[in-house]
Amino acid sequence: MASVLLVDDVMITRFTLRLFLERGGHTVTECSGGDEAIPVLSASRFDVLVTDVWMAAGDGLSLINRIKSAGLNVPVVAVTGGAPRAPQEYSVDEAQKAGADRVLMKPVGLDELLRAVAEVTANRTN
């Protein structure tokens, strides 16, 4: 199974997504924001990054841009509940432009998350 870096600033969301990922057999490391995630990504190898798009301590768009520009070859599943004062479609478009491999809308279900992780990790090995 995959080694996952999970980044979200809302503790209950991290808890829920971690539970889903662990039920799928994945190993999960958590960070509460993009600023915290950068050194973790640089120091360890992960099969996939699951990140919220909008966070206070280093948003997911900046995180995705930074890892792509640094040449870190890690697939990204972005999760969004929508941008502040903007429709959810805006967040989806922005995450895709930043380089997310998949974008999921909150609330995210167990099967949906596990399927997205399986797809992006399978694409990485092919």
C-alpha positions in Angstrom: 0.0 0.0 0.0 0.9 3.7 -0.3 2.8 6.0 2.0 0.6 9.1 2.2 1.4 12.6 3.3 -1.9 14.1 4.5 -2.1 17.9 4.8 -5.1 19.8 6.2 -5.4 22.5 8.8 -8.7 21.2 10.3 -7.9 18.5 12.9 -11.3 16.7 12.5 -10.8 16.5 8.7 -7.3 15.1 9.1 -8.6 12.6 11.6 -11.4 11.4 9.2 -9.2 11.3 6.1 -6.4 9.5 8.1 -9.0 6.9 9.3 -10.2 6.4 5.7 -6.6 6.0 4.4 -5.6 3.6 7.1 -8.7 1.5 6.5 -7.4 1.2 3.0 -4.1 -0.1 4.3 -2.1 3.1 3.7 0.6 4.5 6.0 -0.2 8.1 6.9 2.0 11.1 8.0 0.1 14.2 8.9 0.9 17.9 8.6 -1.4 20.9 9.5 -0.4 23.1 6.7 1.7 23.6 3.6 4.5 25.3 5.4 4.9 22.3 7.7 4.7 19.8 4.8 7.6 21.2 2.7 10.4 20.0 5.0 8.6 16.7 5.6 8.3 16.1 1.8 12.0 17.0 1.4 13.1 14.6 4.1 11.0 11.6 3.3 9.6 9.7 0.3 5.9 9.6 -0.1 3.8 7.7 -2.8 1.1 10.4 -2.7 0.2 13.8 -1.2 -3.4 14.4 -0.1 -3.8 18.1 0.6 -6.6 20.5 1.3 -6.6 23.4 -1.1 -7.3 26.3 1.2 -5.4 26.5 4.5 -4.1 29.3 6.8 -0.6 28.0 7.3 0.5 27.6 3.7 -2.3 26.8 1.4 -2.5 23.7 -0.8 -2.1 25.6 -4.1 1.2 27.0 -3.0 2.3 23.6 -1.7 1.4 21.9 -5.0 3.3 24.6 -6.9 6.3 24.3 -4.7 6.6 20.5 -5.0 6.1 20.6 -8.8 8.7 23.4 -9.2 11.2 21.5 -6.9 10.9 18.5 -9.2 9.5 16.3 -6.4 7.8 13.4 -8.2 4.8 12.8 -5.9 1.2 12.6 -7.2 -1.3 14.9 -5.6 -4.9 14.4 -4.6 -6.3 17.8 -3.7 -9.4 18.1 -1.5 -11.6 21.2 -1.4 -14.7 22.5 0.2 -14.5 25.6 -2.0 -12.7 28.9 -1.9 -13.6 31.7 0.4 -16.4 33.6 -1.3 -16.1 31.6 -4.5 -17.8 28.6 -6.0 -16.3 25.1 -5.6 -15.6 25.0 -9.3 -13.0 27.8 -8.8 -11.1 25.6 -6.3 -11.2 22.6 -8.6 -9.9 24.7 -11.5 -7.1 26.3 -9.4 -6.0 22.9 -8.0 -5.8 21.4 -11.5 -3.9 24.4 -12.8 -1.4 24.0 -9.9 -0.8 20.4 -10.9 -3.1 18.3 -8.8 -3.6 14.8 -10.4 -7.1 14.5 -8.8 -9.4 17.0 -7.1 -12.1 15.8 -4.7 -14.9 17.8 -3.3 -15.7 17.8 0.4 -17.3 15.9 2.0 -15.0 13.2 0.7 -16.2 9.6 1.1 -14.1 6.6 1.9 -14.4 4.8 -1.4 -13.9 8.1 -3.4 -10.6 8.9 -1.5 -9.2 5.3 -1.7 -10.1 5.1 -5.5 -8.3 8.5 -6.1 -5.2 7.3 -4.2 -5.2 4.0 -6.1 -5.5 5.8 -9.4 -2.7 8.3 -8.9 -0.3 5.8 -7.5 -1.1 3.3 -10.3 -0.4 6.1 -12.9 2.9 6.8 -11.2 4.2 3.3 -11.7 2.9 3.0 -15.3 
